[in-house]
Amino acid sequence: MTTPSDLERREFLRQLGVAGLVLAVDATGVHRLEAMPAFFAAGDPLQPSVHLSIGEDGLVTVICHRSEMGQGIRTALCMVMADELEADWTTIHLEQAIGDPKYGDQNTDGSSSIRSGSYMRFRMAGAAARQMLEHSAAAEWGVPASTVTARNGAVVHAATNRSLPFGKLVARARTLPVPAAPTLKDASQFRFIGKDVAGLDLHDILTGRAIYGQDAKMAGMKIAVILHPPVYGASVASVDSAAALRVTGVERVITLATTPIPSGFQPLGGVAVIASSTWAALQGRRALQVTWTASPNDAHDSTAYRAQLEASARAPGRIARQQGDVTAALASAANKVTAEYYAPHLAHAPMEPPAALASVTADGCECWACTQNPQAARDEVAAALKIPKEKVICHVTLLGGAFGRKSKPDYVVEAALLSREMRTPVKVVWSREDDIQNGYPHTVAFQHLEGALDANGKVTAWLHRVASPSISSTFAPDQTDLSDGELALGILDQPYAIPNYQAESCKAEGHSRIGWYRSVSNVPHAFAISSFIDELAHAAGRDPRDFILALLGPDRIVDMTKVGAVKPVDNYGDNWETHPLDTARYRKVLELVTKEAGWGKRLPQGEGLGVAVHRSFLTYVAVVVHAKVTAQGEIVIPRVDIAMDCGFAVHPERVRSQAEGAVIMGLSNAITSELSFRNGRVVQSNYHDYQVLRMSAAPRELHVHLAASGGPPGGVGEPGVPPVAPALANAIFAATGKRIRTLPVGRQLAGAQ
Amino acid sequence: MRLTVNGTPRTYDGDPAQPLLWYLRDELGLTGTKFGCGISACGACTVHVDGTAMQSCVTPMMALADKKVTTIEGLSANGDHPVQQAWAEANVPQCGYCQSGQMMAAAALLQRTPRPTAADIDSAMSAVLCRCGTYTRIRAAILAASAGGR
């Protein structure tokens, strides 16, 4: 590590008494986190931003408004602030913000924390404070401000060898105006940004002290578990709670109203068992006898639904992007290729099932939750309790994984409703079964693609139809196909130089809640697109890597106003000027990953390499999977290489870890995971039948190649996932000649060798 | 009944069927041991019982009379067990939720097999899921913490 050790930082905080508070938090739960300001010294702190507070004792408190779920954002934002401030890393104290619009957008999804503004906002705040401290020191010494420099927690006047620590300058600095346009550091001066820094939560995680939503507690707290309706839209018809109430420790059984379809962020309803312990609540739930009302989704069946999607995608849909004349070009093709791809629903299945603690009193509601979205939690709780949102305080714990699930605060609302009813603090604990069966599944997609090759093996036409239920259907009625925002995730923004191109969105009604899942519709879209490119390459008799390079065409910025999109194409909420679609960046990650992976090397029978490249969340990623298929049809993965160009990498060590995790999650998506419905109910219930990758199936080698090109930062958490499944499917084809068009691979390879 | 948790003698007279997981979390406040599945499918709740890795979510209290239970909070006094040190050096955790179970499983493995092979590691550790995907770093950290790695 290039920075002072975390132990030094903890020792500084201990001497200030702050570490004592941290230990107190361990003993009593998270309730006392907000007691922090009392530890500041007598004078008011310097607070040039809602994200920064510097005390007269020298303590530098960085207020992180984004949720931590393993991506390292709490550490990264402290690095950015400390760097521009020229803070002493050992004096940094991290505070997690409550949900409050004063922090701007807090919804920690879309791989947006760094790229969408926090990076520059934190730099500006740190630089403004540094400048105020420098001016204060200059005034103190009566020297020109240009002759002093902040360095590692103090301002120094080199000419006279004088130095004042930040804490001694706070009283004067807080009387100064906050500069609107402070001078930012040159990148060559960075001490933390772009360097490897140990995570601020690491020690607590390693010693079991880290507090997640499931760990939150308060004096007098009750535990609730909820039997949710098994079918989306059903509600409680009758409850026999007698047996549940006989379970020792069970105190009450409460029926919760079902939110009508589309239910958005509000709860599903059901029957809650409230008890003095989690075990009692779980036992009580098992003893409930509940009948449910009929739902319009009672007949939903994934096998029948797939047939509906197939029929839908085999007929014309709503045209969303159109260039040239795809029909004529397909009709005159020397070689026409048609292929169809199916990717099932997926469950987020974060290791920590959702949980929330709420305390409703006459004053309002205070809650603690593993939420990605504390402002939405606050808004939804206020709406459900019918109180002003100013009376709702939502604290954010650490998140034990999230992947999009914990952006939806239904479980926080459940805790608030039950606390109001019980007149005590209530923690709602979701079990794994709740998480798998009552979540917000990732969409299911059936895609129909047709491609035309001319006599030289050049792609002259491409038709892409997708039938996939929209996230919008969870929030608004009559949403019967993908939104343009979802189509922009890989389809409307596909960069390839194809003269005749058409993308169509076909009907697909939702029959469950549908939610965003790490990489969202990029997952099925990239699977279809990068698999189909591989199919075309083989049809043309070309090497897949060379074929992709040819399809990308010459290096260029694709003018997104001239791609035939019916409506302006969204760019992950950013603009196309600062984050253009740049085919050179696709090319570079593709060339890098294939070089590193030894593309073209000879492999034994039954082994193969597959490649895919995809841009999402403003970041370019290419993956090569080396797959081996055994005689029993099992997949073994000796090696995966992943190259990522995320622009400027603020915290490279965590960029690497996110890329590694994306490979593992992408392989789970591709090999083992499937959520399906029968009679309107989710078939799977826990990790035994909703399977995710275990260590034994993980790649033997996993190599991350950062190709950070230095431009504005792109997203990091999600873009590694989409190219993994097609790279695997293409590797399986290279190994066996069997084309995987339906995910997960599961047992499809039995007998393939 | 009596048992020992992280070196402290305890008596228990509650529901004998209650899993150790909920006794640790709800009654002793030892929340480092995590709830992930409740059916011994994920290993987030892994603790040591008389030195052996056990999944506390399916271990009833009645099975623990006179046993010594060690949780992540008791693995070392200062977070300096070789496994914890290796985990820090390799920056293994992402969200961290499964890592107590991972480290307890790894510590038990190294106790019984000080020089594990790659196959030994995969065999012992495949009981503990990580949804963030830290498996390759866990493998490296276990090798670093093993007798061969130090």
Interface residues (C-beta under 8 A of the other chain):
Chain A: A27 E68 M69 G70 Q71 G72 A198 G199 D201 L202 H203 I205 L206 T207 G208 R209 A210 I211 Y212 Q214 D215 K217 I223 T248 S277 T278 W279 L282 A349 P350 M351 E352 P353 L398 L399 G400 G401 A402 F403 V429 S431 R432 E653 S657 Q658 E660 G661 A662 V663 I664 M665 N686 Y687 H688 V692 L693 R694 M695 S696 A698 P699 R700 E701 L702
Chain B: D15 Q18 P19 W22 R25 D26 E27 G29 L30 T31 G32 T33 K34 F35 G36 C37 G38 I39 A41 C42 A44 T71 I72 E73 G79 Q84 W87 A88 N91 P93 Q94 C95 G96 Y97 C98 Q99 S100 M103 A118 I121 D122 S123 M125 S126 V128 L129 C130 R131 C132 G133 T134 Y135 T136 R137 I138 R139
